[in-house]
Amino acid sequence: MSSDTLGARGRIGIILPSTNTSMEAELSAMQPHGVSNHVGRMTIPNMPLTSDAEFQALVEALAASQSAAIDSVMSCAPDHLVYGLSAETFYSGVAAGLENTRAMARQAGVGVSAVSEAMVAALTEFGFRKIAVLTPYQPIGDARVKAFFEVSGFDVLALTGLKRPSAIGIGQTPRRDLTAALIDLAKCKPDVIVQVGTNLPMARIARVALDWIGVPVLSANTVVYRDALRQIGVLDDAAFTAQWMPVTP
């Protein structure tokens, strides 16, 4: 148990891109009593994302600043680390993504929750196989995400990439665009819609989506934070799932 006054049940470190305006707010809303969140940022400019080449440059810039962000947040001695970047966890493939998570854990000295691994675990836990996917990415990112899920054993029935114009622009995606994309993806009748991209403001929409499209939605930020809470032993699983990710296995 942590000796921290406000984080007596546990401290969670989070590293995320400096351009990410959604994840910190969404994870704060999910934060249980006695758990504290602590953010370190991977410093990048507000890069344009209007082409595959620009998306590749973003991935490279984030990778270059990852180590410093880990060192920064670990100085407050969190009990666990959340890797608040989903593009890289899918982009490099299953094996490379797992190795990156292991490398971060070695550097940090604590366990690490990554979006791709947490999402696969959640899909497996709930017995979902036929999925539709929503991303904020360009086609090069979409192709890597689709390949990741297929290699992991899931049937990708449809994928929508929103092609957001910049790093900050992902967090500025209008709610109407998010809901329209979910409605469209639900038409292929998947078991579940999977949303990736930690700066896409989806957690609150996802928690109620089952009621109005008839398909559950798993949000990247919700799933990875649930994994972190579980790993530090403070997850009230039934209550968290009912409130933040209502699903029907």
C-alpha positions as CSV (number, residue, x, y, z in Angstrom):
1,M,0.0,0.0,0.0
2,S,1.2,3.5,-0.8
3,S,2.2,5.8,2.0
4,D,1.0,8.8,0.0
5,T,-1.7,10.9,1.7
6,L,-4.0,11.4,-1.3
7,G,-2.9,8.2,-3.2
8,A,-3.1,5.9,-0.2
9,R,-4.5,3.0,-2.3
10,G,-2.1,3.6,-5.2
11,R,-0.3,6.0,-7.5
12,I,-0.5,5.7,-11.2
13,G,2.0,7.3,-13.5
14,I,0.8,8.2,-17.0
15,I,3.0,9.2,-19.9
16,L,1.3,10.8,-22.9
17,P,2.1,13.1,-25.8
18,S,2.3,16.8,-24.9
19,T,-0.4,17.5,-27.5
20,N,-2.9,15.1,-25.9
21,T,-5.7,17.0,-24.3
22,S,-8.2,14.2,-23.7
23,M,-6.5,11.3,-21.8
24,E,-5.7,13.2,-18.6
25,A,-9.2,14.5,-18.2
26,E,-10.8,11.2,-19.0
27,L,-8.7,9.2,-16.5
28,S,-9.2,11.8,-13.8
29,A,-13.0,11.3,-14.2
30,M,-12.5,7.5,-13.7
31,Q,-10.1,7.9,-10.7
32,P,-11.3,5.9,-7.7
33,H,-11.1,7.4,-4.2
34,G,-7.6,6.9,-2.8
35,V,-5.9,6.6,-6.2
36,S,-3.9,9.4,-7.6
37,N,-2.8,10.0,-11.2
38,H,0.5,11.6,-12.2
39,V,1.3,12.7,-15.7
40,G,4.6,13.0,-17.6
41,R,4.5,14.3,-21.2
42,M,6.4,13.2,-24.3
43,T,7.3,16.6,-25.7
44,I,6.4,17.0,-29.4
45,P,5.2,20.0,-31.5
46,N,1.6,20.1,-32.8
47,M,2.5,18.2,-35.9
48,P,0.3,18.1,-39.0
49,L,-1.2,14.7,-39.8
50,T,-2.5,15.1,-43.3
51,S,-0.5,12.3,-44.9
52,D,1.1,8.9,-44.2
53,A,4.6,10.5,-44.1
54,E,3.5,13.1,-41.5
55,F,1.9,10.3,-39.4
56,Q,5.2,8.3,-39.6
57,A,7.1,11.4,-38.4
58,L,4.7,11.7,-35.4
59,V,5.4,8.1,-34.4
60,E,9.1,8.7,-34.6
61,A,9.0,11.9,-32.6
62,L,7.0,10.3,-29.9
63,A,9.4,7.3,-29.7
64,A,12.4,9.7,-29.3
65,S,10.8,11.5,-26.3
66,Q,9.5,8.4,-24.5
67,S,12.4,7.6,-22.2
68,A,12.7,11.2,-20.8
69,A,8.9,11.2,-20.1
70,I,9.2,7.9,-18.1
71,D,12.1,9.3,-16.1
72,S,10.1,12.4,-15.3
73,V,7.0,10.7,-14.0
74,M,8.8,8.0,-12.2
75,S,10.4,10.6,-9.9
76,C,7.2,10.7,-7.9
77,A,7.5,6.9,-7.4
78,P,4.2,5.7,-8.8
79,D,3.2,2.1,-8.3
80,H,2.3,1.5,-11.9
81,L,2.7,3.2,-15.3
82,V,0.2,3.7,-18.1
83,Y,1.6,4.2,-21.6
84,G,-0.8,6.8,-22.9
85,L,0.0,6.4,-26.5
86,S,-1.9,3.9,-28.6
87,A,-0.5,4.6,-32.1
88,E,3.0,3.1,-31.2
89,T,1.6,0.1,-29.4
90,F,-0.3,-1.0,-32.6
91,Y,2.1,0.5,-35.2
92,S,5.1,-1.7,-34.6
93,G,3.2,-5.0,-34.5
94,V,2.4,-7.5,-31.8
95,A,5.9,-8.8,-30.9
96,A,7.6,-5.3,-31.1
97,G,4.8,-3.8,-29.0
98,L,5.2,-6.4,-26.3
99,E,9.0,-5.8,-26.3
100,N,8.4,-2.0,-26.0
101,T,6.2,-2.6,-23.0
102,R,8.8,-4.8,-21.4
103,A,11.5,-2.3,-22.0
104,M,9.4,0.5,-20.4
105,A,8.8,-1.8,-17.4
106,R,12.5,-2.4,-17.0
107,Q,13.3,1.3,-17.2
108,A,10.5,2.3,-14.8
109,G,10.9,-0.6,-12.4
110,V,7.1,-1.1,-12.2
111,G,4.4,-2.7,-14.3
112,V,3.1,-1.0,-17.5
113,S,-0.3,-1.0,-19.0
114,A,-0.4,-0.4,-22.8
115,V,-3.5,0.2,-24.9
116,S,-3.0,-2.6,-27.4
117,E,-2.3,-5.3,-24.8
118,A,-5.2,-4.1,-22.5
119,M,-7.6,-4.1,-25.4
120,V,-6.7,-7.6,-26.5
121,A,-7.1,-8.8,-22.9
122,A,-10.5,-7.1,-22.6
123,L,-11.8,-8.5,-25.9
124,T,-10.7,-12.0,-24.9
125,E,-12.2,-11.6,-21.4
126,F,-15.6,-10.7,-22.8
127,G,-15.5,-13.2,-25.6
128,F,-15.7,-10.7,-28.5
129,R,-14.3,-11.9,-31.9
130,K,-16.0,-9.8,-34.6
131,I,-15.0,-6.2,-34.2
132,A,-15.3,-2.9,-35.9
133,V,-12.6,-0.3,-35.2
134,L,-12.5,3.5,-35.0
135,T,-9.2,5.4,-35.2
136,P,-8.2,9.1,-35.6
137,Y,-5.4,8.0,-37.9
138,Q,-4.2,8.3,-41.5
139,P,-4.4,5.1,-43.7
140,I,-0.9,4.0,-42.8
141,G,-1.9,3.9,-39.1
142,D,-5.2,2.3,-39.9
143,A,-3.5,-0.5,-41.8
144,R,-1.2,-1.3,-38.8
145,V,-4.1,-1.3,-36.4
146,K,-6.1,-3.7,-38.6
147,A,-3.2,-6.0,-39.0
148,F,-2.5,-6.0,-35.3
149,F,-6.1,-7.1,-34.4
150,E,-6.1,-9.7,-37.2
151,V,-2.8,-11.2,-36.1
152,S,-4.2,-11.3,-32.5
153,G,-7.1,-13.5,-33.7
154,F,-9.9,-11.0,-34.2
155,D,-12.1,-10.6,-37.3
156,V,-12.1,-6.9,-38.3
157,L,-15.4,-6.4,-40.1
158,A,-14.9,-2.6,-40.7
159,L,-12.5,0.2,-39.8
160,T,-13.1,3.9,-39.9
161,G,-10.1,6.3,-39.8
162,L,-11.1,9.9,-39.0
163,K,-7.9,11.3,-40.6
164,R,-7.6,14.1,-38.1
165,P,-5.5,17.0,-39.4
166,S,-3.0,17.4,-36.6
167,A,-1.9,16.0,-33.2
168,I,-4.0,18.5,-31.3
169,G,-6.8,18.2,-33.8
170,I,-7.5,14.6,-32.6
171,G,-8.6,16.0,-29.2
172,Q,-10.8,18.6,-31.0
173,T,-12.9,16.0,-32.9
174,P,-16.5,17.1,-32.6
175,R,-18.9,14.7,-30.7
176,R,-21.2,14.7,-33.8
177,D,-18.3,13.1,-35.8
178,L,-17.7,10.5,-33.2
179,T,-21.3,9.5,-32.9
180,A,-21.8,9.4,-36.6
181,A,-18.8,7.1,-37.0
182,L,-20.1,4.8,-34.3
183,I,-23.6,4.6,-35.9
184,D,-22.0,3.8,-39.3
185,L,-19.7,1.1,-37.8
186,A,-22.6,-0.5,-36.0
187,K,-24.2,-1.3,-39.4
188,C,-21.8,-4.2,-40.0
189,K,-23.2,-5.9,-36.8
190,P,-19.9,-6.4,-34.9
191,D,-19.8,-7.9,-31.4
192,V,-18.1,-4.7,-30.3
193,I,-16.7,-1.4,-31.6
194,V,-13.1,-0.8,-30.6
195,Q,-11.8,2.8,-30.4
196,V,-8.1,3.5,-30.4
197,G,-6.2,6.7,-30.1
198,T,-5.8,8.1,-26.5
199,N,-6.5,11.7,-27.6
200,L,-9.8,10.9,-29.1
201,P,-12.4,12.1,-26.6
202,M,-14.5,8.9,-26.5
203,A,-14.9,7.6,-22.9
204,R,-18.1,9.3,-22.1
205,I,-19.7,8.5,-25.4
206,A,-18.6,4.9,-25.2
207,R,-20.1,4.3,-21.8
208,V,-23.6,4.9,-23.1
209,A,-23.3,3.8,-26.7
210,L,-24.8,0.4,-26.2
211,D,-28.1,2.1,-25.3
212,W,-28.5,3.9,-28.6
213,I,-26.6,1.8,-31.2
214,G,-27.1,-1.6,-29.7
215,V,-23.4,-2.4,-29.8
216,P,-20.9,-2.0,-27.0
217,V,-18.0,0.3,-27.5
218,L,-14.6,-0.2,-25.8
219,S,-12.7,3.1,-25.4
220,A,-8.9,3.1,-25.4
221,N,-8.6,5.2,-22.3
222,T,-11.2,3.3,-20.3
223,V,-9.7,-0.1,-21.1
224,V,-6.1,0.8,-20.4
225,Y,-7.0,2.5,-17.1
226,R,-9.1,-0.5,-16.0
227,D,-6.1,-2.6,-16.7
228,A,-3.9,-0.4,-14.5
229,L,-6.4,-0.4,-11.6
230,R,-6.6,-4.2,-11.8
231,Q,-2.8,-4.5,-11.8
232,I,-2.4,-2.5,-8.6
233,G,-5.2,-4.4,-7.0
234,V,-7.7,-1.6,-6.5
235,L,-10.3,-2.3,-9.2
236,D,-13.9,-2.8,-8.2
237,D,-14.3,-4.7,-11.4
238,A,-18.1,-5.0,-11.6
239,A,-18.8,-1.4,-10.6
240,F,-16.2,0.1,-12.9
241,T,-17.3,-2.0,-15.9
242,A,-21.0,-1.2,-15.3
243,Q,-20.2,2.5,-15.0
244,W,-17.6,3.0,-17.7
245,M,-17.7,0.2,-20.2
246,P,-21.2,-1.5,-20.2
247,V,-20.8,-4.6,-22.3
248,T,-22.9,-7.7,-23.1
249,P,-20.6,-10.7,-23.6
